[in-house]
């Protein structure tokens, strides 16, 4: 059997690619293709790429790179409620799953940057503090995804 790199994707094949990218993490999150678990990450990937449909992607490597970022961003959010628990009889380190997902996300962001895609967003908003006589307003800037 000869494997060749994909040159194009459709909606189903890129979602299957995203499922494979997550591996066991998808199972932990309970994500499956048939229930639409990958629709929102796919929409995010299309926005990062700058297109509105998978068919419009002209660079399969770039599509994979933005899909990888989007699916790991979604996984990090999905794993946020996982926590660590211990008692004298047992220990569960479920928060390690999110830490591992963050490492995968940072790696995906570096790969996306090699394809000319920036995953950094900057939001600025005004914060009003009516309860503080010395600070009435401030500008906050948030960096991240």
Wavefront OBJ file of the C-alpha trace (Angstrom):
o trace
v 0.000 0.000 0.000
v 1.305 3.419 -0.955
v 0.233 6.379 1.140
v 0.061 9.781 -0.483
v -0.462 13.151 1.106
v -3.985 14.492 0.696
v -4.286 17.390 -1.710
v -7.894 18.264 -0.878
v -10.524 17.637 1.776
v -14.294 17.726 2.020
v -16.327 18.460 5.174
v -16.354 14.838 6.326
v -12.727 14.013 5.589
v -11.337 17.067 7.423
v -13.536 16.278 10.434
v -12.218 12.704 10.394
v -8.721 14.160 10.200
v -9.510 16.303 13.278
v -10.855 13.251 15.120
v -7.631 11.376 14.364
v -5.567 14.387 15.452
v -7.149 14.285 18.916
v -6.803 10.519 19.251
v -7.877 9.279 22.679
v -8.658 12.838 23.789
v -11.730 12.748 21.541
v -12.945 9.647 23.385
v -12.379 11.293 26.768
v -14.465 14.252 25.618
v -17.106 11.970 24.094
v -16.699 13.581 20.672
v -17.832 11.767 17.555
v -18.322 12.791 13.955
v -21.961 11.680 13.828
v -23.070 13.995 16.632
v -21.409 17.076 15.150
v -18.678 17.415 17.779
v -16.279 18.856 15.214
v -18.549 21.404 13.519
v -17.595 24.377 15.707
v -13.851 23.669 15.549
v -14.215 23.300 11.777
v -15.937 26.689 11.520
v -13.116 28.207 13.586
v -10.544 26.608 11.277
v -12.275 28.016 8.202
v -12.263 31.505 9.765
v -8.539 31.200 10.563
v -7.859 30.122 6.992
v -9.989 32.984 5.652
v -12.460 30.877 3.677
v -16.115 29.950 4.103
v -16.109 26.344 2.855
v -13.680 23.430 3.002
v -13.861 23.144 -0.781
v -12.381 26.649 -1.066
v -9.121 25.555 0.598
v -6.315 25.564 -1.947
v -3.524 24.465 0.428
v -4.182 21.150 2.212
v -1.219 21.668 4.553
v -2.516 25.050 5.651
v -6.013 23.608 6.156
v -4.550 20.848 8.330
v -2.555 23.411 10.318
v -5.574 25.598 11.112
v -7.741 22.523 11.769
v -5.130 21.292 14.254
v -5.159 24.638 16.087
v -8.951 24.852 16.124
v -9.503 21.305 17.347
v -6.917 21.634 20.137
v -8.418 24.984 21.180
v -11.791 23.249 21.455
v -10.251 20.340 23.373
v -8.590 22.706 25.858
v -11.970 24.355 26.469
v -13.667 20.964 26.750
v -11.123 19.712 29.258
v -11.313 22.843 31.439
v -13.805 21.216 33.791
v -11.596 18.192 34.405
v -9.970 18.397 37.805
v -7.532 16.613 40.058
v -8.849 14.700 43.043
v -7.138 12.756 45.745
v -7.992 11.092 48.989
v -6.064 8.548 51.049
v -7.345 5.685 48.881
v -7.049 7.072 45.355
v -5.838 9.867 43.135
v -7.181 11.182 39.828
v -5.106 13.685 37.844
v -7.619 14.598 35.175
v -6.299 18.176 35.031
v -3.167 16.729 33.397
v -5.287 16.082 30.308
v -5.794 19.804 29.807
v -2.099 20.486 30.382
v -1.248 17.976 27.652
v -3.843 19.541 25.348
v -2.268 22.963 25.933
v 1.126 21.581 24.901
v -0.439 20.171 21.724
v -2.154 23.509 21.083
v 1.102 25.475 21.385
v 2.759 23.074 18.951
v -0.171 23.470 16.534
v 0.079 27.263 16.773
v 3.764 27.139 15.834
v 2.947 24.970 12.829
v 0.152 27.339 11.765
v 2.603 30.244 11.979
v 4.843 28.428 9.476
v 1.852 28.512 7.111
v 1.459 32.267 7.650
v -1.532 31.954 9.988
v -1.568 33.970 13.192
v -3.701 32.517 15.967
v -3.158 35.473 18.298
v -6.077 37.764 18.968
v -6.073 40.944 21.008
v -9.188 42.248 22.733
v -9.310 45.604 24.456
v -12.171 46.784 26.610
v -12.878 49.402 29.218
v -13.365 48.423 32.837
v -15.343 50.767 35.071
v -14.859 50.493 38.821
v -17.506 52.560 40.554
v -16.562 51.200 43.987
v -12.999 52.593 43.879
v -12.619 56.348 44.382
v -9.050 56.328 43.054
v -9.519 54.260 39.902
v -12.655 55.112 37.956
v -11.786 53.574 34.621
v -9.052 51.413 33.216
v -8.318 49.763 29.925
v -7.680 46.051 29.972
v -6.011 44.172 27.165
v -6.374 40.445 26.791
v -4.073 38.375 24.631
v -4.868 34.846 23.552
v -7.106 32.720 21.407
l 1 2 3 4 5 6 7 8 9 10 11 12 13 14 15 16 17 18 19 20 21 22 23 24 25 26 27 28 29 30 31 32 33 34 35 36 37 38 39 40 41 42 43 44 45 46 47 48 49 50 51 52 53 54 55 56 57 58 59 60 61 62 63 64 65 66 67 68 69 70 71 72 73 74 75 76 77 78 79 80 81 82 83 84 85 86 87 88 89 90 91 92 93 94 95 96 97 98 99 100 101 102 103 104 105 106 107 108 109 110 111 112 113 114 115 116 117 118 119 120 121 122 123 124 125 126 127 128 129 130 131 132 133 134 135 136 137 138 139 140 141 142 143 144 145
